[in-house]
Amino acid sequence: MFVRRRRRPRAALARAVAAPAAPRPAPPGRPTRTPKVISWTALALLTVGSVGYLGSAPALSVFGLASVFLYVLPAFVFLVPVSLVAAELASGWPGGVYNWVREGISAPMGLLAVWCQFAQTIFYYPALLAYVAGTLAYVFDPGLASNGVYNAIVIIVLFWGGVLVVSRGQALVARLGSGGTLLGTLIPAALLVAFGVAYLVQPNNSAAPMTASHLLPA
């Protein structure tokens, strides 16, 4: 009873998308700007980069084939429903989470929704950047990994560096995110798979159970 009906039917929305309104003429002396959007490939890479994490691979590798199940299950129970809901809402109303919740419930609840999205990063990013700082310390001096001042400096510099990058526009964010996902996730994952296959092709036994009976975790 708290859900409002779609303001525009899907057919009317399709006609509006098929025949968009003519753009407003630019003021004299000001060049016309072409709107920059993120391509679907860049969006896919950003999504992979946000949820793909190779740091858990050593812990999951001991499960053998069950680790595949532990990767696939969250994709079907979380990523697929979220993508379908977001696609349905985006096809009916412009904007993002705030507009969707405002239309469905109220403006205060829309503010609460975007606040929750922001608040969850307060605890996530410092912990993630602390992990980056500790990993980076082993390149120069392993003793720095337990140095609070060093970790604080790295966290602050990386956090505000990210804010500066985001303020430059979504096109730059998409390029950096796509490149980072490719270099930091996809290529290392492909190398891990290739090395694992090469190890098994040789007369070596797998250290983890790889039989069909171990497809589901204990």
N, C-alpha and C positions, 0 to 999 in steps of 0.2 A: 504493500500500500504506500510505501515511501518512494517508489520508482515512478518517475514521470515518463510519459510517452515521448517517443522520438519527435522532435519538433518538425522535421522534414521527412517525408516518406523516402524510401530508398530510391524509387523511380525518379522523384524530383531531384534528389541528390545526384543521381547518375547523369541527369540532363545538365545540371549545373556544372559538373566536372567535365562533361563532354564539350560544353560550350561556355568556357569561362568568360567573365566580363573583360572588356577591353581595359588594358592598363592605363592608369592616369598619365597624362603627358608630364614629362619632367619640367621643372621650372627653367626659364631661360638662363643659359650659362652653366647649368648643372648637368653633368653627364648622366645618362640613363644607366641604372645598375641592374644587372641580371641577378635575380634571386639565386642564392647558392643553397643547394640541398645535398643531403648525404645520399649516396647511391646505395642500392640494396646490398651490394657486395661489401661496402664499407660498414654498413649497419650489421651485417652478418659477422664480420670480423670483430667489430666492437662487442657484439654479444658473446662471441666465443672468448674474447679476451677478458670479459667481466666475470664469466663463470668457469672458464678453463683454468685449471691450476695444477701444474705439474709437481708442485711440492708434496701433494698427497700420493703421488705415484709409488714411492717406496713403501708406504704403509699399505696401500691397496694391492701391491704386487703379490703379497704373500697369499692372497685369496685366489689367485689363478683366474680361471674363467668366471668365478663369482664376482670379480671386480668389474667385468663387463656388465653384469646385471646391476651392480651398484651405480654404474654410470647411466644406464639406460632408464632405470626406474624413475629417478628424479626428472629426467627429460620429459617423460610421458605424464607424470603427475603434477609437474610444476610448469615447465617451459611451454609445453603445448597448450595447456589451458590459459596461461597468461597471454600468449600470443593471440589466441582466438578471441579472448575478451577484449584485448587492446585493439584488434582489428575491427571488431564489431562497434566498439565505442567511437573509434576514430572515423568510421564510415558514417556516423550519425551526427557527431558534434565536433566542431573545430577545437583546437587547443589540446591540452593534456589532462593530467589527473585532476587538477583543480576544477577545470570546467566540467569534467565528467561527473565528479562528485557533487558539484554545485547544482548541476541539472538534475541529478538523481535524488539528492537529499536536500542540501542547503549550502549557502555560501560559507557559514562557519565550519561545516564539516569538510568542505573543500579545502579551507585553510588548514584544518587539522590534518588532512591527508597529505598535503605537500610538506607540512611541518614534520610529520612522521618520516617521510622520505628523507628529509634533511637530517633529522635527529639521529637516525640510525647510522649515518656516516661519522658522527662525532666519536663513536667508539671503534668503528671499523678502520678508518684510515690511519689514525695514530698507531694502531697495532700492526697494520700492514706495512707502514713506513718504518716502524721499528725493526721489523723483519728485514726490510731492504737495507737499513743501516747496519744491522748486524752482519748480513751477508757481505756488504761492501767492505766492512772492516777487515775481513780475512784477506782482502787483496793487499792491504797496506800493513796493518798491524792487528793480529787477532785479539790483542788485549783491549782494543778500542770497543769491541763488541759489548763489554760490560761497563763501559764508561757512560754515565748518565748525561754528562755535558755533550759529548760527541753525538749520542743518539738524539738528544733534544735539538741540536743544531741541524742535523741531517733531516729530521722530521719537519722542522719549521721551513727549511730551505726548499725541500721537495714539495711541501704542501702549497706554499705561496708561489712556487714555480709553476705548479699545476694550475693555480688560479690565474696566473698571468697568461698561460697558454690558452685556457678556456676563454679568457676575455678577448682573445684575438679572433675568435669566430669558430663556427662549427666545422668549416672546411679544414682548418689546420688541425683541429682535434681529431677529425676523421682520418686524416693522413697519418698523424702520429700514432693514433690508436691501432689503425690497420697495420702499419709497419711494425709496431711493437708486438702485436699478436702474431704476426708472421715470423718475426725473428725470435721472440721469446717463448712462444707456445707451439705453433704448428711445425716449424722446422725441428726444434728439439724433440717433439713428440714423434715425428717421422723418423728421426735418427734412432730414437729408443726402440721403435718397432722394428726398424731395419736391423739393428744390432741383435735384437732378441731373436728374429727369424734366422739370422746368420748363425747364431749360437745353437739354435735347435736343429738346423740343417746338418751341422757337424755332429759327430757321435757324442752328444752331450745330453744329459738328462735335465729336465726342467726342475727347478727348485720348488716350484709351486704346482699344485694339482691342476692338470689340464684335461682331465677326463670329463665326459658329459655328466657324470654323477655329481660333479662339483660345480655345476652351473649355478645352483642356488647357494647362497651363503648359509652357514650353519646357524 
